[in-house]
Amino acid sequence: MEALTVGEFKAHFSDILEKVRKGEEIVISYGKKREKVAVLVPYSRYERRQRRKLGPLKGRASCVIHKDFKITDEEMLMS
C-alpha cells in the first residue's frame, strides 16, 4: 500500500487513479505529521463490502444510543 502526501497526490493525480484502477490501494496523508486521513480503494472493492448482520435477534430486538451517551473504548471493553 503506497502512502502519499496531499501535494504528491495532487501532482500525480492521473497516475494515482490509474494505479487504483489496477487494484492498488493508496493512503493519503496530511500535514507536517503526515497524519493518515484517507485510503483510495478500487470502487469494485468498496462496493463488495458487506454490511454487518444483526444476527439471531434480527426483527426482535433494537438498540438506541442517545447523543449524550459517553464511554471510552477502555470502559466499554472492561464492562
Contacts in CASP RR format, 6 or more apart in sequence:
PFRMAT RR
TARGET T0000
AUTHOR 0000-0000-0000
METHOD contacts of the structure
MODEL  1
MEALTVGEFKAHFSDILEKVRKGEEIVISYGKKREKVAVLVPYSRYERRQ
RRKLGPLKGRASCVIHKDFKITDEEMLMS
1 24 0 8 1.000
1 25 0 8 1.000
1 26 0 8 1.000
1 27 0 8 1.000
1 39 0 8 1.000
2 19 0 8 1.000
2 24 0 8 1.000
2 25 0 8 1.000
2 26 0 8 1.000
2 27 0 8 1.000
3 26 0 8 1.000
3 27 0 8 1.000
3 28 0 8 1.000
3 29 0 8 1.000
3 34 0 8 1.000
3 36 0 8 1.000
4 12 0 8 1.000
4 16 0 8 1.000
4 26 0 8 1.000
4 27 0 8 1.000
4 28 0 8 1.000
4 29 0 8 1.000
5 28 0 8 1.000
5 29 0 8 1.000
5 30 0 8 1.000
5 31 0 8 1.000
5 34 0 8 1.000
6 28 0 8 1.000
6 29 0 8 1.000
6 30 0 8 1.000
6 31 0 8 1.000
9 16 0 8 1.000
9 26 0 8 1.000
9 28 0 8 1.000
16 26 0 8 1.000
16 40 0 8 1.000
19 26 0 8 1.000
20 26 0 8 1.000
20 40 0 8 1.000
20 41 0 8 1.000
20 42 0 8 1.000
21 42 0 8 1.000
23 42 0 8 1.000
23 45 0 8 1.000
24 42 0 8 1.000
25 39 0 8 1.000
25 40 0 8 1.000
25 41 0 8 1.000
25 42 0 8 1.000
26 39 0 8 1.000
26 40 0 8 1.000
27 36 0 8 1.000
27 38 0 8 1.000
27 39 0 8 1.000
28 36 0 8 1.000
28 37 0 8 1.000
28 38 0 8 1.000
28 39 0 8 1.000
28 40 0 8 1.000
29 35 0 8 1.000
29 36 0 8 1.000
29 37 0 8 1.000
30 37 0 8 1.000
54 61 0 8 1.000
END
